[in-house]
Amino acid sequence: MKRLALYATGILMISTPVLAEDIDPEAYIKYREHLMENAKHHTQGIGDILKGKLHLPGNIIHHARALDEIAQMIPSAFPEGSDFGETSAKDNVWSDADGFAAAAKKSREATAALVKAAESGDTQQVGQAMAAVGDSCKGCHQEYRKKK
Ligand code: HEC
């Protein structure tokens, strides 16, 4: 009997890592929507400052850094198995994982360049870097996000 109990414990120990890999797709879907919405709001902040609607040039660097931080978290928000539920992500996020990773990397490079431009304090450079960031968002959405 004791032997059996030990055996059962062994099975539990073996199966625990498998259970740990079980994920809650809805939580990831919500999480990445929030990340993306945050990215949108930071780009809008920079856009409104550049347009002169807000006299807050000193905040550009903070928005730029926030965008750069978000860009680094994007890949982690799309784990395998998080494609079931109310998601606008297309299946190719997972079937073309290399392409998706490349699109995420491109976006990160654009946000890193934006931080450099913001550090220079040159608003023309910031404008150009923002256009590249915007293209990188759109580039990924065109390939990997369902149209509404
Ligand atoms: C590597 C690909 C990729 C990059 C880069 C990317 N996105 Fe997304 N984005 C997606 C996908 C995929 C979805 C759909 C997510 C879902 O519904 O599960 C999405 C969804 C969104 C949404 C809708 C969120 C919601 O509430 O449903 C917004 C807004 C958004 N992205 C903004 C941005 C902005 C702004 C950038 C650039 C700064 C950006 N994204 C960069 C892939 C990307």
Residues whose N, C-alpha, C, O or C-beta is under 5 A from the ligand:
A	BS01	HEC	I29 E33 M36 E37 A39 K40 E86 T87 S88 A89 F100 A103 A104 S107 V133 S136 C137 C140 H141 Y144 R145
